[in-house]
Amino acid sequence: MQLKVEHIKRETPDTSTFYLSEASGNKVNYKAGQFITLIINHHGEEIRRSYSISSSPDEGLLSVTVKRIPNGEITRYLHTYAKPGDVWNAVEPAGRFTLPDDVQGKTLIYFAAGSGISPVYGHIKYLLNHEPSCRIVLIYSNLSEGSVIFKDELAALSASYANQLTVIHLISDEGKRLNNLVVEKLVKQHLPDTFAQADYYLCGPFAYMRMVRLTLLFMGIDAGQVHKENFVLETVPASTTGVTFPPQKLRINFKNQWHDLQQGENQTILQAALQNDLHIPYSCGAGVCAACAVKCTRGKVTVVKNEVLTDTELSQGWVLTCTGYAASYDVELNFG
């Protein structure tokens, strides 16, 4: 897929939103909260970076909001050199930080920190446009007033939808910080009787999401009601178990065509596919983003690292190719 940069908007001194269209003129299909993976040729090396989609599927252009990371080679490149008219190569939108099919009448509590607001902003716009009976509470943490992304837009939405959307800003420079006590206080304050029935969405740094999630679980909220998005992906070795995976044959159905492959010793399914010039989807390569998720319809696959698939999805046969190894001779994977 190729995406054309239509225009760029500076949100804060270190954050910009890039508005994109499909270069061929087709509409890009995605769900609110998903991400796209850019494929960038940088100094002769193919580099993949994933960025959360900050637009709603209702909007004319797809947008990604990117924060410049001090030591981030690609974010520096995008902020310095990207311009309208550029065409980027990208993988189809992916990710599971999405809304359930039925949220009618539900209350959704969002915890976002810094640029973690990006997919959350897409959720909020979609919900306000489609689900008038859904109540939304956003608890948004930032270091300073000047680092608040979408500040004016969120203020306008909360004013226009005052009965549906509540936005709470926590600014560290003003002494307002999120901790476990504040999480519990805010949840009970805004949902005094029904907090155990709400759904919770978290997006921010790993330590931030871990603290919020553990606090919610301690409050008695079911783990299935807590959803998180890992928008910072760390590269880790695929195999951390010390187990040796012998060579296996496997079959992959990709774009309605079957491919017979040989997986080498201690070689992930993704590595085997790429080695055979079968370019199946992937992004993080670390078991975090689910861009490479596929259904195993036969045989056994061992996934050694999984930070995204739920127990239900695993029981339905979903696996990750980036950290998955064929563990039997008859494995079949079906992308469709």
N, C-alpha and C positions, 0 to 999 in steps of 0.2 A: 504494500500500500504506500502511496506517495501523498504527502500532505504539503499544501502550499501555505506559506505564511501570508496572511492577509493584512494584519496589522499587529502592533505590539503596544501594550499599555504598561507604563511603569506604575506599580501599586505602592511600593515603598522604596527607599533608597537601594535595597538589595533584592527586590522581588519584582518580577514582571510577568504579565499574562500575555501569552502568544495565542492569537486567534487564527485558526487553521481551517482550511477547506480541503476536500479531496481533490487532488490535482486533475482527475479525470472528469470532475463535475458531479460524481455520484455522492449521495448522502452517506456519511459515516454512521453506521449503526452501533450504538453502545447503550449501556445502562448507567444511570446516575451513580457515581462513586467508583467507576472503573478507572483504569489507567491505560496509557499507551506507552509502548517501548520504542524509542528512537534508535535507529541503526546508523551510527555515525562513523565515517571513515576519517580517523584522526591520525595524522602522520603515518599513513599507510596501514593502520591497525583498525580492525572493526571493533567498535565499542558500542555496547548496548546500555541505555539508561532509561529507566521507567519514570514517568511523571504522571501524577494524578490529574484526572480531567476535572476541571472546575466548572464546566458548563453543565447545563441540563440538556437531555436529548431534545427538548422542545426548542432550543435555541438554534438559530441558523448556522452558526459557526461552532465548531468544537474548540474549546480553549484549554490550555494547560498553564498552570501558574507555577513558576519556577523561582526558587530562592537561590541566590548566588552563594555558594559555599566557598569560604576563603581558600581552601586547598582543592576545590573541585574543578578539575581541568575542563570538564564538559560544561558545567554551569557557567564558568567564566567565559568559555567560548561562545555560548548562546547569548549571554548578556552583552558581550563585546562586539560580536560580528554578525549575529542574526539580523536580517532585515526583511521587510515586506518583499514578496516575490520569490524568496528562497523556497526550494522544494526539498522536503525531508523524507527519507525512507523510514518507514515505521511498520511495526507488527500490528495486526488487528487489535482493537481494544480488548482488554482482559481484566481479570480481577474479580474477587468475590465480596468486596465491601459494598454490597448492593442492598437494595430494599427488598423485603419479602413481597410476594404478590398481593397480599391483603394487609394493609395497614389502616384500614378504615376504622375510625374511632379510637385508635391507639395513641398512646403518649410515647414519644421518642425523646430520650435525653442524649445530647451530644457533648462529649468532652473533646476539645480540640486545643492543640498548642502550636503556636507559630504557623508555619506553612502547612501544618496538618489540617488547616481549615479548608484546603482546596477541594477534596472530595466531599467534605461535609457541606460546603457551599452548594455543590451540585445537587446533593440530596435535598437541601432546604428549598431551593428554587423549584425542584420537581414536585415536592410535597405540597408547597403552597399553591401550585398551579393545578394539582390533580386531586388532592385529598383535603377538602375543607373541614372534615371532621377530625383530622389528625392534629394533636397538640404537640408542639416542638419547644424544647428548652435547650438552648445552646450555652455551654459554659466554656468560654474561650480565654485561654491564658497566653500572655505575651510579656516580654521583658519590659517594654516601654510603650507609651501611647503611640509613638511614631512607627512602631513595628507592627501595628495592627493591620492585617491585610483585609481588604473589603470593608473597611470601617464605615464609610459613608453608605455603601450598598446595604450592609446589615442594618444600619440605623433606619434607612428608608423602608426596608422590608418589615422591621419590627413596628414601625409607625403605621404602615399600611395594613398589617395583619396583627394588630395589637392583641386580639383575642385568641390568636393561634400561635404566635411566635414570641418567645421570651429570650432575650439575649443578655447574658451576664458576662461582663468583662472583668478579668482578674489581671491586674498590671503589677508586675514585680516591683518596679520602681516606686510604686505607690504603697508598697507594703502588703499588697494583696496577692497571695500565692496559694496554689492548690496543694493541699496535703490530705491525708486520710480523714482527718477531723472535718476539714472543710468540705470534702466530697460528701461525707455522710450528712452534714448539716444542710448543704444545698439541696441534696436529693429529698430529704425529709421536709424541707421548707417548701419546695415547689410541688412535691407529691406526698403530702402528709399521710394519706390513707392508701394510696395505690402504687407506691414505689416498687413493690414486688411484682407488679404486673406490667411495668413499663419495659421497653427495649432500650438498650444502651449501646451507643456507638462511640468508639474511641479512636483518635488519630493524633499521633504525636511521637516524640522520642520514646524509645523502648522503655526506659525507666519510668517515664510518666505514665505510659499505658499500663505497665505492670502494677504500679501503685494504685491506680484507679480500679483496675480489674480486681485486685486482691481485696480492696476495700468493699467493692460491691458484693463480692462473694461472701465476705465476712458479715455483711448486712443481711445475708440470707437470699440474695438474688441468684436465681438459677444460672449456671454457666452458659446455657443455651440462649439466654437473653442478652449476653454481652458479646459484642462484635468489635473486632479491632482491625485496623489497617496498618501494615508495616510499610510506611512510606520511605523509610531509610533501610536499604537492603545491604547487608554485609556479606561479602563473599567468604564462604567457609568450605573446607574440604567436604566433598560429597559423602564419603564413607568415614564414619567416626566410630564404627563398632568394632573394628579389628577382625571382622569376619571376612573370609575370602570367598568371593563369588566366582564360581567356575564359568567358563564359556558356555553360552546357551544360544540356541536359535530362537528367533522370535518373528512374529508377523505384525505389521503395523498397517492399519487401514487409514490412509491420509488422503483427503480430497477424493474419496470414493475409489481409491486405487490401493490394492494390497501390495506390500513390499516385504520380501523375505530377507532378514538380516542375520548377521552373526554378531552376537555380543561377546567381546573379548573378556578375559579374566579381569575382574574388578573394574569393569567398564560400565558406566551407567547406560541406561537405555538412550538418553539424550546423546551421549558421546558416541554410541554405536550408530545412531541415526545420522548425525552430522558427518561421521567418518565415511558413511555410505552416500553422501550427498543428498540425504533426505532432510530437508530443512523444515522440521516440525517446529511449532511455536515454542519459544522460551524467552525468559528475561533474566531473572536474578541468578539462576543456577544454584540456588542455595536452599530450596525448599520453603520459600517464604511467600512468593507472590501468586502462585497457582496459574501463571500464564501457560505452563506446560502440562496442566492437568488433563488426563485422558482416562477413559473407562477401560478397565481390563475385563474382557469378556470371556477369557479362558486362561487357565494356568494361574500361577502365583507370582506376584511381584513384591519384593521387599523394599519398603521405603525407609531409608535410614534417618532422614530428617524431614519433619513435617511441621510447619508452623501455621498452616492455613486450612487444610482439609479437616472437616469435622468428623466425629466418630460415625455419624450417619452416612456421610459421603464415602468414607472408607468402607463401610459395610455394604454400600451399593456398588463397590468395585472401582471407585475413583482412585487413581494413583498419580504420583508426580514422576515424570521421566528424568528430571534433573538430579534427583536423589534416589531414584528407583532402579532396582536391579532385577532382571528376570531370574527367578529362583526355581523355575521348573522348565522342562524342555518344550512345553506346549503353549507358551504365552502368546496371547493375541490381544492387541490394543486397537481400539477403534476411535479414531477422531471423527469419522463420518465423512 
